[in-house]
Amino acid sequence: MARRGRKRRLELEAEYWRLLAAGMGSVEACRQLGIERKTGYRWRSENGGLPPDYLPESARSSRYLSLRERRRIASMRERGLTVWEIAHRLGRAPSTVSRELRRNSRPHDYGRYDADLAHHRCRERAVRPRRAKLATDLELRAEVQAKLDLEWSPEQVAAHLRRRWPNRPERHLFHEGIYRALYQGAKDGLSRTLTRKLRTGRPLRKQRRRANQRTPLFVAPATLIDQRPAAVELRQRLGDWEGDLVVGVRSQSAVATLVDRRTRYLRLVRLPHGHSAGHLRDALITALTEMPELARRSLTWDQGSEMAQHHEIAPYFTDSVFFAHPASPWQRGTNENTNGLLRQCLPKRTNLSLHSDEDLQAIEERLNNRPRKTLDWQTPPRHSPPLWHHEPATLRRSCEFTLDVVSFGGSRAEVCRDTAVVLLTWIAEVAAEPLELEPTDRRVEWETNTWSLGAADEDRSSLSVAEVVAAFERTAAAIRERIDDLGFSGVATFYVWHDEQAGQLRCSTGSVPPDALPFSGTYVASDDLGPIVEGFLADSEPGFIAWSDLDDVQSLSEKAESEPEIVPFGVWVSSVGASR
């Protein structure tokens, strides 16, 4: 004889998930609801830690019978009331009550209407799940599984699908859909064993929690992040690093991580003898002395005790060492995100001291060659300038000059003897960068086609106006040829200007005429690039404006009254479209 199924306490489950969403732990939520911890774990494991798809009772439409109404039907049915009488007392149609008794009763219920069991049967029947894309499209599922096997994140996989099949939206997935397919198991087309390939490796999704408040343990005064130069926030120069420790089992081993804020380039520092303040100081100083001075501007760390001797590390940076506020990891978000990626290669609860320098170098290469969303899905070596470029052959083809090969920690970097030529190389590389011409969406054009180019003070003195102008003219000619090959028949303009606040030359391409460039300020279009380049090369403090030098609102209003005339800035324009 068949057995009756387990009754699901749906309201209790809904309350359990509500407590979890509010930040309460599973054990405490089970204790408050009076259920066993194993029950809560079973509810979580059924969907990989995700809340179930069904709605809580309070969110359901009143056109459906509620659990309370079903319990009243069961009570009145046991007292022998007819369907008409039950419907009259509930305020429902007799056909509704009759249909409920017929649909949600089974032969093995012994002729008795069970309200809780009937409610559960109705809720399960109302789900009507459709088959997921990954369950029906075998080629799409194979592509997603292949990238997950390479330890790509679901967000990286989702971006890859859009680039591989740009004209097939039925194969485009959101990263959250991939997460749900992983954690909900085979019913959505993916095996839950693939969760081991994710950054955390957890079989169940976990609630985010705040870090505990900590106090600094330094004897030497620490400089907080509030006093960090404004140039660091712009992410437009090399050498501004964020650092932290990745700790192993029982905090007995660790590896120091350094991430460049601009390029997201990762540098790993081995700590074979421990991660005390002295050990970290010695290891960082060794790594820093191997870097060129241009790559050592500033360092931002958390307030961990391992940086107690920060005052001995600060002289190796031109702008010193800075510390985030306690329990504020988002102030070092670049490093925190990279450390999360690194945990796939250096898992928790392992002995990190077993990794050799060669092992860490291989991990560096592996992560530095993964696409990043913040770099428009490029890799750090592709996005970074040639100071530590991983493709020296490309650099040699772009500019002919002698290179010094220096050891850059575990990896190799090639530094130009005449680094001024690097600016000319960057100008030439603009012609090979992604190009978008979208007359209906100027924002896409601006974000894709705009580039910032800078040079240090000592490099500007060795550059001439003529060679910079000639480099931009060659780039404009190359972009003109690219646009002809694309078959774009509209107006297009390549333009260059001097951004005095950032201390950089900036260039862009847009499907606009020279008199309609997307500037909010007043500008003067010119066919003479010489004065613009001359102003850039003569800039005494490129890339930095002190906050004390900025005018407040009151002084700006006074200036507006005394100096109503705004001086326009110059922009060099070159027509590169078909209709020129």
C-alpha positions as CSV (number, residue, x, y, z in Angstrom):
1,M,0.0,0.0,0.0
2,A,1.3,3.4,-0.9
3,R,2.6,5.8,1.8
4,R,1.6,9.3,2.1
5,G,4.3,11.8,1.2
6,R,6.1,14.2,3.6
7,K,4.1,17.4,4.3
8,R,6.1,20.4,3.4
9,R,5.7,23.3,5.9
10,L,5.8,26.0,3.3
11,E,5.1,28.9,5.6
12,L,7.9,27.7,7.8
13,E,10.2,27.4,4.9
14,A,9.4,30.9,3.7
15,E,10.1,32.3,7.2
16,Y,13.4,30.3,7.2
17,W,14.5,31.9,3.9
18,R,13.4,35.3,5.1
19,L,15.7,35.0,8.2
20,L,18.6,34.0,6.0
21,A,18.0,36.9,3.7
22,A,18.1,39.2,6.7
23,G,21.7,38.0,7.5
24,M,20.9,35.4,10.2
25,G,22.9,32.1,10.2
26,S,21.2,28.8,9.4
27,V,21.7,27.4,12.9
28,E,20.2,30.4,14.6
29,A,17.3,30.5,12.1
30,C,16.5,26.8,12.8
31,R,16.7,27.5,16.6
32,Q,14.2,30.4,16.4
33,L,11.8,28.4,14.2
34,G,12.0,25.3,16.4
35,I,13.3,22.9,13.7
36,E,16.3,20.6,13.5
37,R,19.5,21.9,11.9
38,K,19.4,19.0,9.4
39,T,16.0,20.3,8.2
40,G,17.4,23.7,7.5
41,Y,20.5,22.2,5.8
42,R,18.2,20.0,3.6
43,W,16.2,23.0,2.5
44,R,19.4,24.8,1.5
45,S,21.0,21.8,-0.2
46,E,17.9,21.1,-2.4
47,N,18.6,24.3,-4.4
48,G,22.3,24.8,-3.7
49,G,21.7,27.5,-1.2
50,L,19.3,29.4,-3.4
51,P,15.8,30.4,-2.2
52,P,13.1,28.2,-3.8
53,D,11.2,29.5,-6.8
54,Y,7.8,29.4,-5.2
55,L,6.3,32.5,-3.7
56,P,5.6,32.8,0.1
57,E,1.9,32.6,1.0
58,S,1.6,36.3,1.6
59,A,2.7,37.1,-2.0
60,R,0.1,34.8,-3.7
61,S,-3.0,36.2,-5.3
62,S,-6.3,36.0,-3.4
63,R,-7.9,34.3,-6.4
64,Y,-6.1,31.1,-5.3
65,L,-7.2,29.1,-2.2
66,S,-5.0,29.8,0.8
67,L,-3.7,27.3,3.3
68,R,-6.2,28.7,5.8
69,E,-9.1,28.3,3.5
70,R,-8.1,24.7,2.8
71,R,-8.0,24.0,6.5
72,R,-11.5,25.4,6.9
73,I,-12.6,23.1,4.0
74,A,-11.1,20.1,5.7
75,S,-12.8,21.0,9.0
76,M,-16.2,21.6,7.5
77,R,-15.8,18.4,5.3
78,E,-15.3,16.3,8.5
79,R,-18.5,17.8,10.0
80,G,-20.4,16.6,7.0
81,L,-21.2,19.9,5.3
82,T,-22.0,19.8,1.6
83,V,-20.0,21.5,-1.1
84,W,-22.7,24.2,-1.4
85,E,-22.6,25.0,2.3
86,I,-18.8,25.1,2.4
87,A,-18.7,27.4,-0.6
88,H,-21.3,29.7,0.9
89,R,-19.3,30.0,4.2
90,L,-16.0,30.6,2.4
91,G,-17.5,33.1,-0.1
92,R,-16.2,31.0,-3.0
93,A,-18.0,29.4,-6.0
94,P,-19.2,25.9,-5.4
95,S,-17.2,24.8,-8.5
96,T,-14.0,26.0,-6.8
97,V,-14.6,23.8,-3.7
98,S,-15.6,20.9,-5.8
99,R,-12.5,21.2,-8.0
100,E,-10.3,21.5,-5.0
101,L,-11.6,18.3,-3.5
102,R,-11.3,16.4,-6.8
103,R,-7.8,17.6,-7.8
104,N,-6.0,17.4,-4.4
105,S,-7.4,14.1,-3.0
106,R,-5.7,10.8,-3.7
107,P,-7.0,7.2,-3.4
108,H,-4.4,6.5,-0.6
109,D,-5.8,9.4,1.5
110,Y,-8.5,6.9,2.6
111,G,-11.3,9.3,1.5
112,R,-10.0,12.0,3.9
113,Y,-9.2,15.5,2.6
114,D,-5.8,16.6,4.1
115,A,-5.5,20.4,3.9
116,D,-1.7,20.6,4.4
117,L,-1.0,17.9,1.8
118,A,-3.5,19.4,-0.6
119,H,-1.8,22.8,-0.3
120,H,1.6,21.3,-1.1
121,R,0.2,19.4,-4.1
122,C,-1.3,22.6,-5.4
123,R,2.0,24.6,-5.0
124,E,4.1,22.0,-6.7
125,R,1.7,21.8,-9.6
126,A,1.7,25.6,-10.0
127,V,5.4,25.7,-10.7
128,R,5.2,24.5,-14.3
129,P,8.9,24.8,-14.9
130,R,10.2,25.2,-18.4
131,R,13.3,23.5,-19.6
132,A,16.4,25.7,-19.3
133,K,18.5,26.8,-22.3
134,L,21.5,24.7,-21.0
135,A,19.3,21.6,-20.8
136,T,18.0,21.9,-24.4
137,D,21.0,23.4,-26.3
138,L,23.8,20.9,-26.2
139,E,26.4,23.1,-28.0
140,L,25.7,26.0,-25.6
141,R,26.0,23.7,-22.6
142,A,29.3,22.2,-23.9
143,E,30.7,25.8,-24.4
144,V,29.7,26.9,-20.9
145,Q,31.1,23.7,-19.3
146,A,34.4,24.1,-21.2
147,K,34.9,27.6,-19.9
148,L,33.9,26.6,-16.3
149,D,36.5,23.8,-16.5
150,L,39.1,26.6,-17.2
151,E,38.0,28.2,-13.9
152,W,36.3,31.1,-15.6
153,S,33.7,32.9,-13.5
154,P,30.1,32.8,-14.8
155,E,30.3,36.5,-15.5
156,Q,33.3,35.9,-17.8
157,V,31.5,33.1,-19.4
158,A,28.4,35.2,-20.1
159,A,30.5,37.9,-21.7
160,H,32.3,35.3,-23.8
161,L,28.9,33.9,-25.1
162,R,27.9,37.4,-26.3
163,R,31.1,37.9,-28.2
164,R,31.1,34.4,-29.7
165,W,27.5,34.5,-30.9
166,P,26.7,38.3,-31.2
167,N,23.8,37.7,-33.6
168,R,22.2,34.8,-31.7
169,P,20.5,36.2,-28.6
170,E,18.9,32.8,-27.8
171,R,22.5,31.8,-26.7
172,H,23.1,34.8,-24.5
173,L,23.0,34.1,-20.8
174,F,23.1,36.2,-17.7
175,H,25.8,35.2,-15.2
176,E,23.1,34.7,-12.5
177,G,21.4,32.2,-14.7
178,I,24.7,30.2,-14.9
179,Y,25.0,30.4,-11.1
180,R,21.5,29.0,-10.7
181,A,22.1,26.3,-13.2
182,L,25.2,25.2,-11.3
183,Y,23.7,25.3,-7.8
184,Q,20.3,23.8,-8.8
185,G,22.0,20.7,-10.3
186,A,21.3,18.6,-13.4
187,K,17.7,19.8,-13.9
188,D,19.1,23.0,-15.5
189,G,21.7,21.2,-17.6
190,L,24.9,21.6,-15.5
191,S,26.4,19.3,-12.9
192,R,26.8,20.7,-9.4
193,T,30.3,19.2,-9.3
194,L,31.3,22.1,-11.5
195,T,31.0,24.4,-8.4
196,R,34.4,23.2,-7.5
197,K,35.7,25.2,-10.4
198,L,34.3,28.4,-9.0
199,R,36.5,30.9,-7.1
200,T,35.1,29.8,-3.7
201,G,34.6,26.1,-4.6
202,R,31.5,26.0,-2.3
203,P,28.8,23.6,-3.1
204,L,26.2,25.9,-1.5
205,R,25.9,29.7,-1.9
206,K,26.8,31.6,1.2
207,Q,25.4,34.9,2.7
208,R,27.8,37.8,2.7
209,R,28.9,39.0,6.1
210,R,30.7,42.1,7.4
211,A,34.2,41.9,8.7
212,N,34.9,42.4,12.4
213,Q,36.2,45.8,13.5
214,R,40.0,45.9,14.0
215,T,42.3,48.4,15.5
216,P,45.8,49.3,14.1
217,L,48.7,47.6,15.8
218,F,51.4,50.0,14.7
219,V,54.0,51.9,16.7
220,A,54.9,54.2,13.9
221,P,52.0,56.6,12.9
222,A,50.0,55.3,9.9
223,T,48.9,57.5,7.1
224,L,45.3,56.8,6.2
225,I,43.8,56.6,2.8
226,D,42.2,60.0,3.1
227,Q,45.7,61.6,2.7
228,R,46.5,59.6,-0.5
229,P,47.2,61.9,-3.5
230,A,44.3,62.6,-5.8
231,A,46.3,61.1,-8.7
232,V,45.9,57.7,-7.2
233,E,42.1,57.8,-7.5
234,L,42.3,58.5,-11.2
235,R,43.8,55.1,-12.0
236,Q,45.7,56.8,-14.9
237,R,49.3,56.1,-13.9
238,L,51.4,53.1,-13.2
239,G,52.9,52.1,-9.8
240,D,49.9,52.7,-7.5
241,W,49.6,49.3,-5.7
242,E,47.2,47.7,-3.4
243,G,48.5,44.9,-1.2
244,D,47.4,42.2,1.3
245,L,48.2,38.7,2.6
246,V,46.6,35.5,1.3
247,V,46.8,33.2,4.4
248,G,47.0,29.4,4.5
249,V,45.8,26.8,7.0
250,R,45.8,27.9,10.6
251,S,47.4,31.2,9.5
252,Q,50.8,29.5,9.6
253,S,51.7,30.4,6.0
254,A,51.0,33.2,3.7
255,V,51.7,34.9,0.3
256,A,51.8,38.6,-0.2
257,T,49.9,40.0,-3.1
258,L,50.4,43.3,-4.9
259,V,48.0,44.6,-7.6
260,D,48.5,47.6,-9.7
261,R,45.4,49.9,-9.6
262,R,45.5,50.9,-13.2
263,T,46.3,47.7,-15.1
264,R,45.2,45.1,-12.5
265,Y,48.6,43.5,-12.9
266,L,49.3,40.9,-10.2
267,R,52.6,40.4,-8.4
268,L,53.1,37.6,-5.8
269,V,55.7,37.8,-3.1
270,R,56.7,34.5,-1.4
271,L,57.0,34.4,2.4
272,P,58.7,31.1,3.1
273,H,59.8,31.8,6.7
274,G,56.5,33.3,8.0
275,H,54.4,36.5,7.7
276,S,55.5,38.5,10.7
277,A,56.2,42.2,10.3
278,G,59.9,41.6,9.8
279,H,59.5,38.8,7.3
280,L,57.0,40.8,5.2
281,R,59.3,43.9,5.3
282,D,62.3,41.9,4.0
283,A,60.3,40.2,1.3
284,L,58.6,43.4,0.1
285,I,61.9,45.3,0.0
286,T,63.5,42.6,-2.1
287,A,60.6,42.7,-4.5
288,L,60.5,46.5,-4.7
289,T,64.2,46.9,-5.4
290,E,63.7,44.7,-8.5
291,M,61.0,47.1,-9.9
292,P,61.8,50.3,-11.9
293,E,61.2,53.5,-10.0
294,L,58.4,54.4,-12.4
295,A,56.5,51.4,-11.0
296,R,56.8,52.4,-7.4
297,R,54.5,55.3,-6.6
298,S,52.3,54.3,-3.7
299,L,51.1,51.3,-1.7
300,T,47.7,50.9,0.0
301,W,47.3,48.1,2.7
302,D,44.8,47.2,5.3
303,Q,45.5,47.7,9.0
304,G,46.9,44.2,9.7
305,S,49.7,43.7,12.2
306,E,52.0,42.4,9.4
307,M,52.6,46.0,8.3
308,A,53.9,47.2,11.7
309,Q,57.2,48.1,10.1
310,H,55.6,50.1,7.3
311,H,57.8,53.1,8.0
312,E,60.8,51.0,6.7
313,I,58.9,50.2,3.4
314,A,57.6,53.7,2.7
315,P,61.0,55.1,1.4
316,Y,60.8,52.7,-1.6
317,F,57.6,54.5,-2.8
318,T,57.6,58.1,-4.1
319,D,54.2,58.8,-2.4
320,S,54.6,56.6,0.7
321,V,52.4,53.8,2.2
322,F,48.7,54.4,3.0
323,F,46.2,52.4,5.0
324,A,42.5,51.8,4.6
325,H,40.1,52.4,7.4
326,P,39.3,49.4,9.7
327,A,36.9,46.9,8.3
328,S,36.7,48.7,5.0
329,P,37.9,46.2,2.4
330,W,36.0,48.1,-0.4
331,Q,38.6,50.8,-0.1
332,R,41.1,48.2,-1.5
333,G,38.6,46.6,-3.9
334,T,41.1,45.9,-6.7
335,N,43.3,43.8,-4.3
336,E,40.3,42.1,-2.6
337,N,38.8,41.0,-6.0
338,T,42.2,39.7,-7.2
339,N,42.7,37.8,-4.0
340,G,39.4,36.1,-4.6
341,L,40.6,35.0,-8.0
342,L,43.8,33.9,-6.5
343,R,42.0,31.5,-4.1
344,Q,41.4,29.2,-7.0
345,C,45.1,28.6,-7.3
346,L,46.0,29.0,-3.6
347,P,43.0,27.4,-1.8
348,K,42.2,28.0,1.9
349,R,43.2,25.4,4.5
350,T,46.4,24.6,2.5
351,N,50.1,25.1,3.3
352,L,51.1,28.0,1.1
353,S,54.8,27.8,2.1
354,L,55.1,24.7,-0.1
355,H,54.8,26.8,-3.3
356,S,58.2,27.7,-4.9
357,D,59.1,30.8,-6.7
358,E,58.5,29.0,-10.0
359,D,55.0,28.0,-8.8
360,L,54.1,31.6,-7.9
361,Q,55.4,32.8,-11.2
362,A,53.2,30.3,-13.1
363,I,50.2,31.5,-11.0
364,E,51.0,35.1,-11.9
365,E,51.1,34.3,-15.6
366,R,47.9,32.4,-15.3
367,L,45.9,35.1,-13.6
368,N,47.5,38.0,-15.6
369,N,46.3,36.3,-18.8
370,R,42.6,36.0,-17.7
371,P,40.2,38.5,-19.2
372,R,38.8,41.2,-16.8
373,K,35.5,42.9,-17.0
374,T,36.9,46.2,-15.8
375,L,39.4,46.1,-18.7
376,D,36.6,45.5,-21.3
377,W,37.5,41.8,-21.1
378,Q,41.1,42.3,-22.0
379,T,43.9,40.8,-20.0
380,P,46.2,43.0,-17.7
381,P,49.3,42.5,-20.0
382,R,47.2,43.5,-23.0
383,H,45.8,46.6,-21.2
384,S,49.1,47.6,-19.5
385,P,51.7,49.8,-21.2
386,P,55.0,48.3,-22.3
387,L,56.7,48.9,-18.9
388,W,55.9,45.3,-18.0
389,H,54.3,44.1,-21.2
390,H,54.4,40.3,-21.7
391,E,54.7,40.7,-25.5
392,P,58.1,42.2,-26.1
393,A,58.1,41.1,-29.7
394,T,55.1,43.4,-30.4
395,L,57.0,46.3,-28.7
396,R,60.1,45.7,-30.9
397,R,57.9,45.9,-34.0
398,S,56.3,49.1,-32.9
399,C,59.5,51.0,-32.1
400,E,63.1,50.3,-32.9
401,F,65.2,51.0,-29.9
402,T,67.4,49.0,-27.5
403,L,65.8,47.3,-24.5
404,D,67.1,46.6,-21.1
405,V,65.9,43.3,-19.7
406,V,65.5,43.3,-15.9
407,S,64.0,40.8,-13.5
408,F,60.6,41.8,-12.4
409,G,60.1,39.4,-9.5
410,G,59.0,36.0,-10.9
411,S,58.1,37.4,-14.3
412,R,60.0,39.3,-17.0
413,A,59.6,42.9,-18.0
414,E,61.4,45.0,-20.6
415,V,62.1,48.6,-19.8
416,C,63.0,51.1,-22.6
417,R,66.3,52.9,-22.2
418,D,64.7,55.8,-24.0
419,T,61.2,55.6,-22.3
420,A,60.1,58.7,-24.2
421,V,59.6,56.6,-27.3
422,V,56.9,54.6,-25.3
423,L,54.5,57.6,-25.8
424,L,55.0,57.4,-29.6
425,T,54.4,53.7,-29.4
426,W,51.1,54.2,-27.5
427,I,50.0,56.8,-30.1
428,A,50.7,54.3,-32.9
429,E,48.8,51.5,-31.0
430,V,45.6,53.6,-30.9
431,A,45.0,52.8,-34.5
432,A,44.9,49.1,-33.7
433,E,42.6,49.4,-30.7
434,P,38.8,48.5,-30.8
435,L,36.8,51.1,-32.9
436,E,33.1,51.6,-32.6
437,L,31.1,54.0,-34.8
438,E,27.5,54.2,-33.4
439,P,25.8,57.5,-34.5
440,T,22.8,56.5,-32.4
441,D,24.8,55.9,-29.2
442,R,27.5,58.5,-28.6
443,R,28.3,57.0,-25.2
444,V,29.4,53.7,-26.7
445,E,31.7,55.6,-29.1
446,W,33.2,57.7,-26.3
447,E,33.8,54.7,-23.9
448,T,35.4,52.5,-26.7
449,N,37.3,55.0,-28.8
450,T,38.8,57.5,-26.2
451,W,42.4,57.0,-25.0
452,S,44.6,58.8,-22.5
453,L,48.3,59.2,-23.2
454,G,50.9,60.5,-20.7
455,A,54.6,60.7,-20.1
456,A,56.9,61.5,-17.1
457,D,58.6,64.9,-16.7
458,E,62.0,63.5,-17.7
459,D,60.5,61.9,-20.8
460,R,58.8,65.0,-22.1
461,S,62.1,66.9,-22.3
462,S,63.5,64.4,-24.8
463,L,60.4,64.5,-27.1
464,S,59.9,67.1,-29.9
465,V,56.7,68.6,-31.0
466,A,57.3,67.5,-34.6
467,E,57.7,63.8,-33.8
468,V,54.5,63.7,-31.6
469,V,52.5,65.5,-34.3
470,A,53.8,63.1,-37.0
471,A,52.8,60.1,-34.8
472,F,49.2,61.4,-34.5
473,E,49.0,62.2,-38.2
474,R,50.1,58.6,-39.0
475,T,47.5,57.3,-36.5
476,A,44.7,59.4,-38.1
477,A,45.7,58.0,-41.6
478,A,45.6,54.4,-40.2
479,I,42.1,55.0,-38.6
480,R,40.9,56.5,-41.9
481,E,41.9,53.3,-43.7
482,R,40.2,51.2,-41.1
483,I,36.9,53.1,-41.5
484,D,37.1,52.7,-45.3
485,D,37.5,49.0,-44.8
486,L,34.5,48.9,-42.5
487,G,32.3,50.5,-45.2
488,F,31.2,53.3,-42.9
489,S,29.6,56.0,-45.1
490,G,29.0,58.8,-42.6
491,V,30.9,61.6,-41.1
492,A,33.8,60.7,-38.7
493,T,36.4,62.8,-36.9
494,F,39.6,61.9,-35.1
495,Y,40.5,64.6,-32.6
496,V,43.2,65.2,-30.0
497,W,43.3,67.6,-27.0
498,H,45.4,68.4,-24.0
499,D,43.6,67.4,-20.7
500,E,45.3,69.9,-18.3
501,Q,43.7,68.5,-15.2
502,A,45.0,64.9,-15.9
503,G,48.2,66.2,-17.5
504,Q,47.6,64.0,-20.5
505,L,47.1,64.0,-24.3
506,R,43.7,62.4,-25.0
507,C,42.3,61.3,-28.4
508,S,39.1,59.9,-29.6
509,T,37.1,59.0,-32.8
510,G,33.4,59.8,-33.2
511,S,30.8,59.9,-35.9
512,V,30.4,63.6,-35.6
513,P,31.6,66.7,-37.6
514,P,34.4,68.8,-36.1
515,D,31.9,71.5,-34.9
516,A,29.8,69.0,-32.8
517,L,32.4,67.1,-30.7
518,P,31.0,65.7,-27.4
519,F,32.5,68.3,-25.0
520,S,30.5,70.1,-22.3
521,G,33.0,73.0,-22.4
522,T,33.9,75.5,-25.1
523,Y,36.5,74.4,-27.6
524,V,38.1,75.6,-30.8
525,A,38.6,73.1,-33.6
526,S,42.0,73.5,-35.4
527,D,44.1,71.7,-38.0
528,D,47.3,72.7,-36.2
529,L,48.3,70.1,-33.6
530,G,51.6,71.8,-32.7
531,P,50.3,74.2,-30.0
532,I,48.4,71.4,-28.3
533,V,51.4,69.2,-28.1
534,E,53.6,72.0,-27.1
535,G,51.3,72.8,-24.1
536,F,51.4,69.1,-23.1
537,L,55.2,68.9,-23.2
538,A,55.5,72.1,-21.2
539,D,53.2,70.9,-18.4
540,S,55.2,71.2,-15.2
541,E,53.1,69.0,-13.0
542,P,51.3,66.5,-15.2
543,G,48.6,64.3,-13.8
544,F,48.3,66.1,-10.4
545,I,46.3,69.0,-9.0
546,A,46.3,69.4,-5.3
547,W,42.9,69.6,-3.6
548,S,44.1,72.9,-2.0
549,D,44.5,74.4,-5.5
550,L,40.9,73.7,-6.5
551,D,38.4,76.5,-6.0
552,D,35.4,76.1,-3.8
553,V,31.8,77.0,-4.9
554,Q,32.0,80.6,-3.5
555,S,35.3,81.4,-5.2
556,L,34.0,80.0,-8.4
557,S,30.9,82.2,-8.2
558,E,33.1,85.3,-7.5
559,K,35.3,84.4,-10.5
560,A,32.2,84.0,-12.6
561,E,31.2,87.6,-11.8
562,S,34.6,89.1,-12.3
563,E,35.6,86.8,-15.3
564,P,32.4,86.0,-17.2
565,E,34.4,85.0,-20.3
566,I,35.5,81.4,-20.4
567,V,38.7,80.6,-22.3
568,P,38.1,77.8,-24.8
569,F,40.6,75.0,-25.2
570,G,42.1,73.8,-28.5
571,V,41.2,70.5,-30.2
572,W,43.0,69.2,-33.3
573,V,40.6,67.6,-35.7
574,S,41.1,65.3,-38.7
575,S,38.3,64.1,-40.9
576,V,38.5,60.3,-41.2
577,G,35.1,59.4,-42.5
578,A,33.9,58.5,-46.0
579,S,32.2,61.9,-46.5
580,R,35.3,64.1,-46.0
